[in-house]
Amino acid sequence: MRKYVIMGVQGSGKSSQSEMLAGGLDLVHISVGDIFRWNVQNHTKMGAQVRRAMAAGELVSDDLAESVVRARLAEHDWNYGFIIDGFPRNRRQAEFFLESYDIDAVIHLDLPDSEVRRRVLARRLCARCGMDYNLIANSPAVPGTCDACGGELTTREDDTEKALEVRLRDYHEKTDPVLDLFRRKEYIITVDARPPKQQVQQDIRKRLGLPPAPGGN
Ligand code: AMP
Protein backbone atom coordinates (compact mmCIF):
# COMPACT_ATOMS: atom_id res chain seq x y z
CA MET A 1 0.00 0.00 0.00
CA ARG A 2 1.42 3.37 -1.02
CA LYS A 3 0.06 6.74 0.02
CA TYR A 4 1.40 9.80 -1.72
CA VAL A 5 0.62 13.50 -1.80
CA ILE A 6 1.62 15.51 -4.86
CA MET A 7 2.13 19.25 -4.55
CA GLY A 8 3.14 21.96 -6.95
CA VAL A 9 1.99 25.25 -8.26
CA GLN A 10 -0.69 25.43 -10.97
CA GLY A 11 0.58 24.14 -14.30
CA SER A 12 3.43 22.16 -12.74
CA GLY A 13 1.97 18.93 -14.12
CA LYS A 14 0.44 17.49 -10.92
CA SER A 15 -2.44 15.95 -12.77
CA SER A 16 -0.37 14.33 -15.58
CA GLN A 17 2.28 13.06 -13.19
CA SER A 18 -0.35 11.66 -10.82
CA GLU A 19 -2.08 9.83 -13.67
CA MET A 20 1.20 8.38 -14.90
CA LEU A 21 2.20 7.19 -11.44
CA ALA A 22 -1.25 5.91 -10.52
CA GLY A 23 -1.58 3.98 -13.80
CA GLY A 24 1.55 1.91 -13.26
CA LEU A 25 1.06 1.23 -9.56
CA ASP A 26 -2.72 0.73 -9.45
CA LEU A 27 -3.13 3.71 -7.19
CA VAL A 28 -6.31 5.76 -7.08
CA HIS A 29 -5.70 9.33 -8.24
CA ILE A 30 -7.72 11.76 -6.15
CA SER A 31 -7.81 15.30 -7.50
CA VAL A 32 -9.63 17.69 -5.20
CA GLY A 33 -9.84 20.32 -7.96
CA ASP A 34 -11.43 17.76 -10.32
CA ILE A 35 -14.03 16.88 -7.69
CA PHE A 36 -14.94 20.55 -7.32
CA ARG A 37 -14.96 21.07 -11.11
CA TRP A 38 -17.27 18.05 -11.54
CA ASN A 39 -19.67 19.58 -9.03
CA VAL A 40 -19.63 22.94 -10.84
CA GLN A 41 -20.22 21.30 -14.24
CA ASN A 42 -23.05 19.20 -12.87
CA HIS A 43 -24.71 22.10 -11.05
CA THR A 44 -24.76 20.40 -7.67
CA LYS A 45 -25.34 22.26 -4.43
CA MET A 46 -21.63 22.07 -3.69
CA GLY A 47 -20.92 23.35 -7.21
CA ALA A 48 -22.98 26.44 -6.48
CA GLN A 49 -21.04 26.99 -3.25
CA VAL A 50 -17.57 26.81 -4.84
CA ARG A 51 -18.08 28.20 -8.32
CA ARG A 52 -17.35 31.84 -7.61
CA ALA A 53 -14.24 31.19 -5.51
CA MET A 54 -12.87 28.79 -8.11
CA ALA A 55 -13.40 31.16 -11.03
CA ALA A 56 -11.56 33.89 -9.12
CA GLY A 57 -8.65 31.55 -8.39
CA GLU A 58 -9.37 31.61 -4.65
CA LEU A 59 -9.30 28.61 -2.34
CA VAL A 60 -12.64 27.26 -1.19
CA SER A 61 -13.23 26.85 2.57
CA ASP A 62 -11.08 24.42 4.53
CA ASP A 63 -14.19 22.73 5.94
CA LEU A 64 -15.45 21.94 2.50
CA ALA A 65 -12.08 20.80 1.14
CA GLU A 66 -11.57 18.57 4.20
CA SER A 67 -15.02 17.03 3.95
CA VAL A 68 -14.44 16.25 0.26
CA VAL A 69 -11.16 14.50 1.08
CA ARG A 70 -12.63 12.64 4.03
CA ALA A 71 -15.62 11.42 1.99
CA ARG A 72 -13.46 10.42 -0.97
CA LEU A 73 -10.99 8.44 1.13
CA ALA A 74 -13.85 6.82 3.05
CA GLU A 75 -14.86 5.08 -0.20
CA HIS A 76 -11.90 2.75 0.44
CA ASP A 77 -11.52 1.80 -3.20
CA TRP A 78 -7.76 2.18 -2.89
CA ASN A 79 -6.48 -1.31 -2.11
CA TYR A 80 -3.00 -0.50 -3.45
CA GLY A 81 -2.97 3.07 -2.20
CA PHE A 82 -3.66 6.56 -3.47
CA ILE A 83 -2.08 9.70 -4.77
CA ILE A 84 -3.81 12.86 -3.69
CA ASP A 85 -3.41 16.03 -5.71
CA GLY A 86 -4.45 19.56 -4.71
CA PHE A 87 -4.57 18.88 -0.98
CA PRO A 88 -3.31 20.04 1.50
CA ARG A 89 -2.99 23.64 0.38
CA ASN A 90 -2.47 25.37 3.71
CA ARG A 91 -1.26 24.64 7.20
CA ARG A 92 -4.67 23.77 8.63
CA GLN A 93 -5.37 21.27 5.86
CA ALA A 94 -1.90 19.76 6.35
CA GLU A 95 -2.52 19.30 10.06
CA PHE A 96 -5.90 17.69 9.39
CA PHE A 97 -4.27 15.37 6.88
CA LEU A 98 -1.36 14.35 9.09
CA GLU A 99 -3.69 13.65 12.00
CA SER A 100 -6.00 11.49 9.93
CA TYR A 101 -3.77 9.59 7.48
CA ASP A 102 -0.19 8.40 7.40
CA ILE A 103 1.65 9.10 4.17
CA ASP A 104 4.71 7.58 2.56
CA ALA A 105 5.96 10.60 0.65
CA VAL A 106 5.14 14.05 -0.61
CA ILE A 107 6.13 14.68 -4.21
CA HIS A 108 6.89 18.34 -4.77
CA LEU A 109 6.96 19.49 -8.40
CA ASP A 110 9.10 22.59 -8.55
CA LEU A 111 8.42 25.17 -11.29
CA PRO A 112 9.41 28.88 -11.42
CA ASP A 113 6.53 31.38 -11.58
CA SER A 114 7.59 32.67 -15.01
CA GLU A 115 7.18 29.17 -16.45
CA VAL A 116 3.87 28.75 -14.61
CA ARG A 117 2.46 31.85 -16.36
CA ARG A 118 3.66 30.64 -19.75
CA ARG A 119 2.16 27.17 -19.28
CA VAL A 120 -1.12 28.04 -17.62
CA LEU A 121 -2.12 30.71 -20.10
CA ALA A 122 -1.55 28.19 -22.93
CA ARG A 123 -3.60 25.45 -21.26
CA ARG A 124 -6.76 24.19 -23.03
CA LEU A 125 -9.28 21.50 -22.12
CA CYS A 126 -11.70 19.58 -24.32
CA ALA A 127 -15.24 20.50 -23.29
CA ARG A 128 -16.48 17.06 -24.30
CA CYS A 129 -13.94 14.43 -23.16
CA GLY A 130 -11.76 16.45 -20.78
CA MET A 131 -8.46 15.80 -22.63
CA ASP A 132 -5.73 18.32 -21.70
CA TYR A 133 -3.80 20.34 -24.29
CA ASN A 134 -1.08 22.90 -24.14
CA LEU A 135 -0.65 25.28 -27.05
CA ILE A 136 3.13 25.34 -26.47
CA ALA A 137 4.09 21.70 -26.07
CA ASN A 138 1.04 19.72 -27.12
CA SER A 139 -1.24 21.58 -29.52
CA PRO A 140 -4.11 19.86 -31.35
CA ALA A 141 -3.81 19.01 -35.07
CA VAL A 142 -6.77 21.28 -35.89
CA PRO A 143 -6.75 24.52 -33.85
CA GLY A 144 -9.53 24.63 -31.25
CA THR A 145 -10.59 21.00 -31.83
CA CYS A 146 -9.88 17.91 -29.72
CA ASP A 147 -7.77 15.27 -31.55
CA ALA A 148 -9.47 12.45 -29.65
CA CYS A 149 -13.17 13.26 -29.94
CA GLY A 150 -13.55 16.38 -32.12
CA GLY A 151 -14.95 18.37 -29.16
CA GLU A 152 -14.38 22.08 -28.75
CA LEU A 153 -11.30 23.18 -26.78
CA THR A 154 -11.99 25.62 -23.97
CA THR A 155 -9.97 27.51 -21.38
CA ARG A 156 -10.45 26.68 -17.70
CA GLU A 157 -12.48 29.45 -16.12
CA ASP A 158 -9.64 30.12 -13.64
CA ASP A 159 -6.82 30.14 -16.22
CA THR A 160 -6.90 33.92 -16.68
CA GLU A 161 -4.06 36.29 -15.80
CA LYS A 162 -6.04 37.77 -12.94
CA ALA A 163 -7.02 34.44 -11.37
CA LEU A 164 -3.50 33.11 -11.90
CA GLU A 165 -1.98 35.99 -9.91
CA VAL A 166 -4.35 35.19 -7.02
CA ARG A 167 -3.44 31.50 -7.16
CA LEU A 168 0.30 32.21 -7.32
CA ARG A 169 0.07 34.57 -4.35
CA ASP A 170 -1.96 32.04 -2.36
CA TYR A 171 0.46 29.30 -3.25
CA HIS A 172 3.47 31.19 -1.94
CA GLU A 173 1.69 32.53 1.14
CA LYS A 174 -0.25 29.44 2.15
CA THR A 175 1.19 26.38 0.45
CA ASP A 176 4.93 27.11 0.78
CA PRO A 177 4.63 26.78 4.61
CA VAL A 178 3.08 23.32 4.09
CA LEU A 179 6.15 22.30 2.13
CA ASP A 180 8.30 23.47 5.07
CA LEU A 181 6.18 21.43 7.45
CA PHE A 182 6.59 18.26 5.37
CA ARG A 183 10.29 19.01 4.91
CA ARG A 184 10.72 18.98 8.67
CA LYS A 185 9.09 15.57 8.78
CA GLU A 186 11.37 14.39 5.94
CA TYR A 187 8.53 13.18 3.79
CA ILE A 188 9.33 15.31 0.81
CA ILE A 189 11.06 14.76 -2.51
CA THR A 190 11.48 17.81 -4.76
CA VAL A 191 11.60 17.22 -8.50
CA ASP A 192 12.34 19.77 -11.26
CA ALA A 193 9.07 20.07 -13.23
CA ARG A 194 10.61 21.82 -16.28
CA PRO A 195 11.76 18.79 -18.35
CA PRO A 196 9.36 16.84 -20.62
CA LYS A 197 6.74 14.94 -18.62
CA GLN A 198 8.17 11.45 -19.26
CA GLN A 199 11.48 12.56 -17.78
CA VAL A 200 9.80 14.16 -14.77
CA GLN A 201 7.95 10.87 -14.19
CA GLN A 202 11.20 8.89 -14.29
CA ASP A 203 12.79 11.33 -11.83
CA ILE A 204 9.85 10.91 -9.45
CA ARG A 205 10.06 7.12 -9.61
CA LYS A 206 13.80 7.13 -9.10
CA ARG A 207 13.52 9.40 -6.07
CA LEU A 208 10.77 7.21 -4.59
CA GLY A 209 12.84 4.06 -5.14
CA LEU A 210 10.31 2.67 -7.65
CA PRO A 211 11.07 0.85 -10.91
CA PRO A 212 11.09 3.08 -14.03
CA ALA A 213 7.88 3.54 -16.02
CA PRO A 214 7.59 1.03 -18.90
CA GLY A 215 8.79 2.54 -22.17
CA GLY A 216 10.68 5.27 -20.32
CA ASN A 217 14.38 6.08 -20.52
P1 AMP B 1 -6.70 22.68 -8.94
O1 AMP B 1 -7.30 21.91 -10.05
O2 AMP B 1 -5.95 21.82 -7.94
O3 AMP B 1 -5.87 23.85 -9.43
O4 AMP B 1 -7.91 23.31 -8.08
C1 AMP B 1 -8.81 24.20 -8.70
C2 AMP B 1 -9.53 25.05 -7.64
O5 AMP B 1 -10.26 24.20 -6.74
C3 AMP B 1 -8.63 25.88 -6.74
O6 AMP B 1 -8.23 27.11 -7.34
C4 AMP B 1 -9.55 26.09 -5.55
O7 AMP B 1 -10.57 27.06 -5.83
C5 AMP B 1 -10.24 24.75 -5.43
N1 AMP B 1 -9.45 23.83 -4.58
C6 AMP B 1 -8.81 22.69 -4.97
N2 AMP B 1 -8.20 22.09 -3.93
C7 AMP B 1 -8.46 22.89 -2.84
C8 AMP B 1 -8.07 22.82 -1.47
N3 AMP B 1 -7.32 21.83 -0.99
N4 AMP B 1 -8.51 23.81 -0.64
C9 AMP B 1 -9.27 24.80 -1.09
N5 AMP B 1 -9.63 24.94 -2.38
C10 AMP B 1 -9.24 24.00 -3.26
Boltz pocket constraint, residues with backbone or C-beta under 6 A from the ligand:
constraints:
  - pocket:
      binder: B
      contacts: [[A, 10], [A, 32], [A, 33], [A, 34], [A, 36], [A, 50], [A, 53], [A, 54], [A, 57], [A, 58], [A, 59], [A, 60], [A, 61], [A, 62], [A, 65], [A, 85], [A, 86], [A, 87], [A, 88], [A, 89], [A, 93], [A, 158], [A, 167]]
      max_distance: 6.0
